[in-house]
Amino acid sequence: MDIRARAEAIRRPGRASRALVVIPLLLIVLVCIGDVLAPPEVHLGPFLVAAPAITASFAGPRTTGFIGALAVLAQATVAAARTTLLDLNHTVQITALAVISALVTLFAYLREQHEKEMTQLRSVAEAAQQVVLRPIPPRMGPLRIASVYVAAEAEAQIGGDLYAAVRSGRATRFIVGDVRGKGLGAIGDAALVLGAFRAAAHRRVELTRLVDFLDSTVSGDLEEAGDDPERQESFTTAVLIDIPDGRPVLSLVDCGHPPPLLLRGGRVVALEARQPAPPLGLAAMAERGLGLESFPFEPGDTVLLYTDGVVEARDTAGRFYPLAERLAAWPADDPGQLLKLLCQDLAAHTGGRLGDDAAMVAIVRLPSPPG
């Protein structure tokens, strides 16, 4: 999400709060009029405490303090009009109102400071994500591409989802992955994998050799982590695909990641690897070598790469998001529109409370130009 959009969203409630100030002001006026007109044995002054309390729910400490002081002044005016300021009943009411107004103003100040800290943390998290996840160009060779990263609702947490695309000769290579864990450790691991991918993917080596290089990079970093148990248990699931410009195929290596989905003529097919590789950083535990799979990828076809935050998203009843079923009902010729529909439907399915970060890359193959 754009940081400027976040800042604009923060400013909008400030403008709305100025309109809401009418509510406590109107309450003060109504209580004062009612208190003056009421019989001597009826005292409506205690209701004035609601004015600063209501203000604190939507405004900052300055506005809350102003409304509180105005309520105290109104109570004193009513006391002078009805009896005298030295009357014991009114003296107690004014004192209590002043103390409560001061406490409510303090709480409003502490809440505002907390909101500023959380806004700063979110901005730093988003800036870090944007640095690591560079935008993928909308066109690479005979491919139209769209990518999106959807952050989970958990505040100030940076996910380890990643994606990237690199041209390698007359082919385009992609990686979509998910680092175990969250926070700065996860974003550091994601940056390590993406840096290694961008450094080596442009070389015209087999995809299996590229995966070997990424695995050795992650394994070497884990060895340098020492005895940190959190780092020792880290790994990265990923899927890497290679799409040549001149042949209607794609090759992939699946390292413990959810399989890509191929969309063709309203049908959705999971590109399941017959011999999946272990996650990056765990290749030493595997007994077999890497399996390179090839699938037809013709002009007009669309392939969707995604992380498990999509398929593991749950609704209020605990049902997982039916990704393949939803994709089959949507047009897939425009990758940007496809991801827009997917994000909207995902938000509707979860009620806007995504449990984990989600990254998605949609790729449409266009007819290759002559030569």
Secondary structure, DSSP 8 states (H G I E B T S, - for coil): --HHHHHHHHHHHHHHHHHHTHHHHHHHHHHHHHHHHS-TT---GGGGGHHHHHHHTTS-HHHHHHHHHHHHHHHHHHHHHHS-TT-HHHHHHHHHHHHHHHHHHHHHHHHHHHHHHHHHHHHHHHHHHHHHS----SEETTEEEEEEEE--SSTT--EEEEEEEEE-SSEEEEEEEEEEEEHHHHHHHHHHHHHHHHHHTTS---HHHHHHHHHHHHHHHHHHTTT-HHHHT--EEEEEEEEESSSSEEEEEEES----EEEETTEEEE---SS-B--BT-GGG-SS----EEEE--TT-EEEEE-HHHHT-B-TT--B--HHHHHTTS--S-HHHHHHHHHHHHHHHHTT--SS-EEEEEEEE------
